Amino acid sequence: MDKLLLIINEMREEAGFESIESLEVSMDLREDLHLDSLMLAELTVRIEDEFGVDIFEDGIVQTIGEITAKIEGK
């Protein structure tokens, strides 16, 4: 999850938010991490570039846990 944390922190900093120290599987992308629709689209691209996985392939993901499950192929 270190690389995912790095990606999310880069995006948060670009949007004017402070970086976070760690990710929890229960964190909500919109509510906890304050990612809007445009940021979620960018997150999809960055994760696909880094991990070769389209996190929204099977529908909308809402939590860090759902993203990590997709990355890990579960």
Summary of the structure (lengths in Angstrom):
residues: 74
radius of gyration: 11.1
end to end distance: 15.0
largest distance: 32.9
contacts: 181
relative contact order: 0.19
helix: 49%
strand: 3%
